[in-house]
Amino acid sequence: MDDESVAPSPPPRAPITTADVLAWLEQTAEAARAGELDAPALIDLLGQLRQASTACANASDWALLAAREAGASLRQIAPVFGKGYVRAPAARLEKLHREVLSSEQFLELMRRRMGGG
């Protein structure tokens, strides 16, 4: 048997970063200042951003559930909520658990809400 080592794949990354958003925002703001975007275009853009924000919040909720299922403690999770307290992730988990008990159930709920299953 060959002893070829396969490099592990890198961990998944969020599909968008703060730097991506800032670069996009600077370009879009410049286009708006130049008069290239009118009010209807900006309103359409606002709608797209609101939908993207909801999608990111849903992805965050899924990751929170999955992290807990993988054994992460609330103390380990708390710093990503911006505070050193476990209240924020605990409250979010409590709210999520009113609808679903696992990350897989959450994913199925999102599929149903989006008409994908």
Buried (B, 14 or more C-beta within 10 A) or exposed (E): EEEEEEEEEEEEEEEEEEEEEEEEEEEBEEEBEEEEBEEEEEEEEEEEEEEEEEBEEBBBBBBBBBBBEEEEEBEEBBEEBEEEEBEBBBEBBEEBEEEBEBBEBBBBBBEEEEEEE
